[in-house]
Amino acid sequence: MSDFFSSDRTDNENIVTRVGERDRVQFGTDGLTKDLLTANGEKRGLDLFLIRMGPNDTSSDTPYSHCGLEAGYVLKGGFELEVEERVHILGEGDACAFESTRPHRFRNAGQREAVVLWANFRHQSTQDAERLTTVKRNNEINKERENLP
């Protein structure tokens, strides 16, 4: 019976991330902070972030995409999410979720600090890979068009 409750795990994975042990990810404009709340996300494929944005802070000037899934929950302020050129305005208590292969970006939608709990689940299905390849090729075509006389 004791074997049922014992653990064979001998790895040193971090289960708890203390407030003073968080990594900060450099991302977006200078006023935007993205604190990594979970350790060993690269092994698990899941990262949880606390994002803080001042007025006018943005994740990027242009939409970007990558493999996986994303979800967010607005804790404070206003949050503008753009996915495939469609803009969504979220307020406190609102949530979102979408495939990361869809071109996206976000910004503070208000004049006070915005705080968002954000999750990234990194996986790559065949469908993700195909969609990401199509998005990248379309971006390349658009850049080529911009260089035409």
ABEGO torsion letter per residue (X at the ends): XAAAABBABABABBABBBAAABBBBBBEBAABBBBBABBGAAAAGBBBBBBBBBBGBBABABBBBBBEBBBBBBABEBBBBBBGGBBBBBBBGBBBBBBAABBBBBBBABABBBBBBBBBBBBBBAAAAAAAAAAAAAAAAAAAAAABX
